[in-house]
Amino acid sequence: MFNCSITDCVTLSPLSHGGFTTTNGLSVESSVLYSCDSGFTLYGNAQRNCQQTSQWSGDSPACVAGTTCRGNIFILMSEQLSS
């Protein structure tokens, strides 16, 4: 006999120079909303969802200092996102 169970998504890593809130903890179908501290710009997904596969949708965002936005192009002035 099969026993199927849905597990929670993994705990998210802290966001340097920012934070996040969740709508329903780490349970499936919950959402996480990211924000950055003053002077930092969010680069990446502002929202991720815990999927039925127990994986978060999208990739983790980053908070980048010293950025300006011209149209849809971010100009990094003090930090690069290569890692």
Summary of the structure (lengths in Angstrom):
residues: 83
radius of gyration: 15.7
end to end distance: 45.1
largest distance: 58.4
contacts: 192
relative contact order: 0.22
helix: 0%
strand: 39%
